[in-house]
Amino acid sequence: MVAGDESAISKLKKSDLECPQCGHVQSIEDFLNLNLDAARVYKDCLGRYVNEEGCPFSVDDDHCLPDKVRIVVTRNGNESKVFNFI
């Protein structure tokens, strides 16, 4: 690991993302603390996995409207829907 990478990773883990459906604010750290797949923090509300936390929303659901999420283009040119960083 390059010097400074650990600090950047630590900051990323604490970055907040907002569910576009219910407004629940979550972080990668929240998912890691619950032993959940941290790659889903950008796509699923925590309520999908934890009762009384947010809602069951996912950007992968067919009813997810593009105006409620960000569209990012990956390195290989694919588009992906993700939650907004706040």
C-alpha positions as CSV (number, residue, x, y, z in Angstrom):
1,M,0.0,0.0,0.0
2,V,1.3,3.4,-0.9
3,A,1.7,6.0,1.8
4,G,-1.5,8.1,2.1
5,D,-3.7,5.3,0.6
6,E,-4.7,4.2,4.1
7,S,-5.9,7.7,4.9
8,A,-7.9,7.9,1.7
9,I,-9.5,4.5,2.3
10,S,-10.4,5.5,5.8
11,K,-12.1,8.7,4.5
12,L,-14.0,6.8,1.8
13,K,-15.3,4.4,4.4
14,K,-16.8,7.3,6.3
15,S,-18.3,9.0,3.3
16,D,-22.0,9.4,3.5
17,L,-24.5,8.3,0.8
18,E,-28.2,9.1,0.8
19,C,-31.0,6.7,-0.2
20,P,-33.0,8.6,-2.8
21,Q,-36.2,6.9,-1.7
22,C,-36.3,7.5,2.1
23,G,-33.3,9.9,2.7
24,H,-31.5,7.4,5.0
25,V,-27.8,8.4,5.3
26,Q,-25.3,5.5,5.3
27,S,-21.6,4.8,4.8
28,I,-19.4,1.9,3.8
29,E,-18.4,1.7,7.4
30,D,-22.1,1.0,8.3
31,F,-22.1,-2.0,5.9
32,L,-18.8,-3.3,7.1
33,N,-19.8,-3.1,10.8
34,L,-22.8,-5.3,10.0
35,N,-20.7,-7.7,7.9
36,L,-22.7,-6.8,4.8
37,D,-21.3,-6.5,1.2
38,A,-19.8,-3.0,1.2
39,A,-20.1,-2.8,-2.6
40,R,-23.9,-2.6,-2.1
41,V,-23.7,0.7,-0.1
42,Y,-23.9,2.7,-3.3
43,K,-26.9,0.7,-4.6
44,D,-29.0,-0.5,-1.6
45,C,-30.6,1.2,1.4
46,L,-29.4,-0.3,4.6
47,G,-33.1,-1.0,5.4
48,R,-33.0,-3.8,2.8
49,Y,-30.9,-5.7,5.3
50,V,-31.7,-4.2,8.7
51,N,-35.2,-3.7,10.1
52,E,-36.1,-0.2,11.2
53,E,-33.2,1.3,9.3
54,G,-34.2,3.1,6.1
55,C,-36.2,1.2,3.5
56,P,-35.9,-1.8,1.1
57,F,-34.9,0.4,-1.9
58,S,-32.3,-0.6,-4.4
59,V,-31.2,1.1,-7.6
60,D,-31.3,-2.3,-9.2
61,D,-35.1,-2.5,-8.8
62,D,-37.0,-2.1,-12.0
63,H,-39.1,0.8,-10.6
64,C,-35.9,3.0,-9.8
65,L,-36.2,6.2,-11.8
66,P,-32.9,7.7,-13.2
67,D,-33.8,11.1,-11.8
68,K,-33.5,9.8,-8.2
69,V,-29.9,8.5,-8.6
70,R,-26.6,9.3,-10.2
71,I,-25.4,7.5,-13.3
72,V,-21.7,6.8,-13.3
73,V,-19.6,5.4,-16.2
74,T,-17.2,2.7,-15.2
75,R,-13.7,2.3,-16.6
76,N,-15.0,-0.3,-19.1
77,G,-17.7,2.1,-20.3
78,N,-20.7,0.6,-18.6
79,E,-23.3,2.8,-16.9
80,S,-24.2,2.2,-13.3
81,K,-26.9,3.7,-11.1
82,V,-25.6,4.8,-7.6
83,F,-26.8,6.8,-4.6
84,N,-25.7,10.4,-4.2
85,F,-22.7,11.2,-2.0
86,I,-23.5,13.9,0.5
